[in-house]
């Protein structure tokens, strides 16, 4: 529960910072890229580069579990898997959250890249969908 409260609080902070003209979006994107790099390299949180999509998937799920986030894998093949979340852990759910949502996803993109994958966002709740859906592919 503490992890979820911290994520919601972080979402509120990112929403406020994102609104700062000229520097808000770059600040959030750089902050999240740095957080993804740091989390990957930290001994307790750290990830390990995967050689298969299963290793990338398992590393991703392990990272999210430590943050109190669970995902639903909906399909998988030899080089990709699709997954969903019914709610945003940061609380981004309105159309005006689109930009900050995408900037916050830079942490996920960075961590996934370090795991050996590429993250594509298919649908988001701020874009009017009932869930967020993603595709993670093995990096070439």
Secondary structure as GFF3:
##gff-version 3
##sequence-region A 1 140
A	DSSP	alpha_helix	2	18	.	.	.	ID=ss1
A	DSSP	alpha_helix	24	41	.	.	.	ID=ss2
A	DSSP	alpha_helix	53	66	.	.	.	ID=ss3
A	DSSP	beta_strand	72	76	.	.	.	ID=ss4
A	DSSP	beta_strand	80	85	.	.	.	ID=ss5
A	DSSP	three_ten_helix	95	97	.	.	.	ID=ss6
A	DSSP	alpha_helix	98	115	.	.	.	ID=ss7
A	DSSP	beta_strand	117	123	.	.	.	ID=ss8
A	DSSP	three_ten_helix	125	127	.	.	.	ID=ss9
A	DSSP	beta_strand	132	138	.	.	.	ID=ss10
###
